[in-house]
Amino acid sequence: MTWLPTLAGAVLVLFILRDLFHTLWHPTRHGGLSRLVMRSVWWLSTHPGARWRSAGLAGPMGMLTVLALWALIVAVGWGLIYWPHMPEDFSYAPGLTPEQHAGPLDALYISLVTLATLGLGDIAPASGWLRVLAPMEALVGFVLLSATVAWLLGIYPALARRRALALRLSHVRRSRVGAEALDSDGGAALLDGLAAALSTVTVDFLQYPESYYFYDGDENTSLAGQLGHAVGLADQAAEARHPDVRLSASVLRTALEDLSTVLDERFLRTGEAPERVFSAYADDHGRSPAGVR
């Protein structure tokens, strides 16, 4: 039955590689382990009595948990591949008794050393196919490190774009832009800029759905709290006399509908109209619509 742990280890490694692929590129809507972990950590942060949300720890803690699980499961998977072949197919440094260093913990130790590319060499594969397999694990370790960097470099710019849009909406709200000022060429340009920014944020939620689970502590940079004002602007501009403003209002309304569709299908699942989806989004992030507490 030596093939059983080897098969189980190979399945674990392939599972994590698949999860890495889907987390970084999202070719389908199946997020796998990373999406499940992020949702679970977010749920814990919203649980009554939880203090994580106010400190903004849910997103970072979720990412750290995902990265730790990736590394641990890969190490365990490769350890299961090595274990049935110990000690016969491994060479040991002088002073080590092979029979005393052939257990599952020793296999995990070899796996961790190889994954981290430390190459200590006190226990090393000796047979041909294992000598090929060990460098492959080191390559997976390098891929895991690269994926971590790529994930971080992708999510935080997406968060910056989301918060910049929220701040811009906050500026418009606090400037008290009236119907007369909105019914102009400048109003049309303002609405077009908001629609373009909303489209970018919609793509960010599609490409980096984990960014949803990051809490925006400041009210003025919380998109969940500011989207209601964007809906109000679109409704107000739809009644304008200027044809360009009405056109821009229609584009803005479509951008809002697209964003609400992504939020509802990926995260909220209310099945409601955009206004209700944005209200649920605000509630989920501890905000009142339009930034009103």
N, C-alpha and C positions, 0 to 999 in steps of 0.2 A: 504493500500500500504506500510505497514511497512516492508514487505519482500523485496521490491525493493532495498533500500539502504543496507540492510543486504546482499543480493545477490551480489550487486556491491562491497561491502567491501570484501567479501570472494573471489571474482574473483581477486581483486587487490592483496590481500595477496598471493594467489596461484601463480599469475603471477610473483611476486618478488621471491618467493621460487623457482620457476622453473628457473628464471634467475640466481639465486645464484648457483643452481645445474649445469647449463650449463656453467657458467663462471668458476667455480672451476674445473670441471671434463671434460667438453666438450665431451659428449658422441655422439654428432652429430655436424654438421657444423653450426647449428643455434645458433648464439651468443646472440640474443635477445637484451635487452635494453643496456647492458654493451657495446656490440660491436657497436651499433648504436651511443651511446654517445661518445665513443672513436674516432670513425670515424668523427663525427661532429666536435669535438674539434680539431682534427688533420687538418680537412679541414679549419677551421677558422684560425689555426696557419699558414697555407700555403697561405692564402688569401693575395693578393697584399697589401703591407703596414703593414701586421701583424708583430709584433716584438717578439712573443712568442717563435718561433722556436730557434732564436739565444740564448735565455736564457734557452732553454731546458724545458719549462714549459708545453708543450702540453700534454705529458704523465702524469705527476703528476696531472695537472689540470683535465684531463679526469678522472683519478681514483677518485679524490675527488668528482667530479660531480656525478659519478656513485654511490659512497657510500652515498652521500647526498640524491640522488633520491631513493635509496633502503630504507633508513630510513624513508624518508618523505612518500613514497607511502605505506609502511607497516603501519605507524602511521595513515594515512588517511583511509586506508582500515579497520583497527580495529575500528577507530572512527565511520565509517559508520555502523559497526555492532552494536556498543553501542548506537548510537544516537536514533533509534526508540524506545528504551526501557527505555529512561530517561523521567521523574525521577522515574517512578513507581518501576523499578527493581533495584534501587540503594539506598544506605543509605548515608546520608549526615551528616557531622559533625555539632555540635551545632553552631548556628550563621549563617548557610547557609540556604537560602530559596530554596527548591528544584525547584519550578517553575521558579526561576530566574537563575538557573544553569542547564538548560536542553537543551541548544542549541548546534549547531554543534561545536562551539569553545570549549564548555565544554567537549563534547565527544572527541574531538581531544586532549584536555588537559589530560583526563583520559588515553587515548591511549599512549600518550608520556610518562606519568609518569610510566605506566605499562611496556612499551617497554624498558625504561631505568632502570627498576627494582628499582625505587626510593621508591615506596610504601608509598606515603605521607598519604594516608588514609582519606583525607578530603571528597573525594567522592569515594565510593567503591561499587562494585556489591553486590547485596543482594540476588537475586534469584539463584536457584541451578545451572542452566546451565551456567549463566554468571560467577559464582564463579569458575567454571571449566575452562571457556574460558580465563579469565584474566591471570592465570598462564601460559597458553599455549602461550599467547602473550609474556610474559616474557621469555619463552624458545626461542621463535623466535628472541627476542632481543639478547639473548646469542649466538644463531646461527649466527646472523648477525655480531656480534663482532668477533666471531671465524673465520667466512668467510673472514672478512677484514684482520685479521692477516695472515691467510693462503694465501690469494691473494698476500699480500705484500711480504711474505716470499718466494713465488714462483717466482714472476716476477723479483725481483732484482737479485737473483742468475742467472736467465736466461740472464738478461742484462749483468752481469759480464762475463758469458761465451761467449756471442756474442762479447763483446769488447775485451776480451782476444784473441779470434781468429783474430779479425781485427788487433790487435797489433802484433800478430805473423806474419801475412801476411805483415804488414808494416816492420817488422824486415827483412824479406826475401827480400822485395823489396829494402830496403835501403842498404842491404848487397851486392846487385848486384850479386846474385848467377848466374853464367854463365852456359852455356850448358855443359861444361866439368865437373864442380863440381856437376851438377845435374845428370850426367850420371854415377852414382856410387851407392854403397850400402847405403851411407849416403843420397844421393838424394832420393832413394826409401823410406827410413825411414821417410824423411821429408814429402814426398807426402802422405804417409800412415797416418802420424799424422794430416796433414791438412784435409784429407778425414774423419777421425774419428771425428775431431772437427766440421766439416761441418755437419755431421750426427746428432751430438748433438744439434747444432743450429737449424737444420731443425725440430727436435722433439720439441724444445722449441717454435718455431713458431706455431706448431700444438697445443701444450698444453697451451701455454700462448700467444695467438694471440695479446693480448693487448700490449705486449712488442714491437710490430712493431711500435707503435705510440710514442715511446720514442726516442728523438733525441740525437744522440751522438755528443757532441760539438767538441771534439778534432778530428782532421783529421785522426790521426794514430789509433784511437780506433773506427772509424766509419766503420762498415762492408760494408755499402752501397758504401763507397769510395774505399774499398780495394778488393772487389770481382773480379774486372777486372783483377787484378794481378794473382789471383788464376786460372782464365781461361787461362791466358798467360802461367803459369807454366804447366798446363795440356797439352796445345798444344805443348809447347817446349819439354816436357818429352816424348810425344808420338813419337817423332822422335829419341829417344835415342837408342844406341846400346845395352845397358844392358837390358836383358829381364825382370828383376825385376822392373826396372824403368818404362818400358812400361806397365807392369801390374799395377803398382801403379798409373800411369797416367790414365789408364782406370778406375780404382776405383775412383780416384779423379774426373774425368769427370762425372761419374755416380752420385757421391754425389752432384756435382754442378747442375746437371740436376734435381735431386730430390728437391733441395732447390729452384731452379727456378720455379718448378711446384707448390710448396706450396706458394711461394710469389705471383705467377700469379693468382692462383685459389682463394686465400684468400684475396688478397689486391689489386693487380694491374690490372688484367684482360686485359692484352695486347694480349694474344694469340700468342705471338712471341717466337722465339728461346731463349735459355738461355741468350745469350749475350745481346739481346735486353731487356729481362726482367731485367737483372742486371743493364743495363743502365737506365731503367725506375725507378728502385729502388733507384739508385743514384740520379736521378733528383728529386724524391719525397722527398728525405732527404737532398736536397740542396747540393749534392756532384757531382763531376765529377768522372767518372770511374777511378779506380786504384789510387784514392787519388789525382788526378790532378785537380786543380781548373781552 
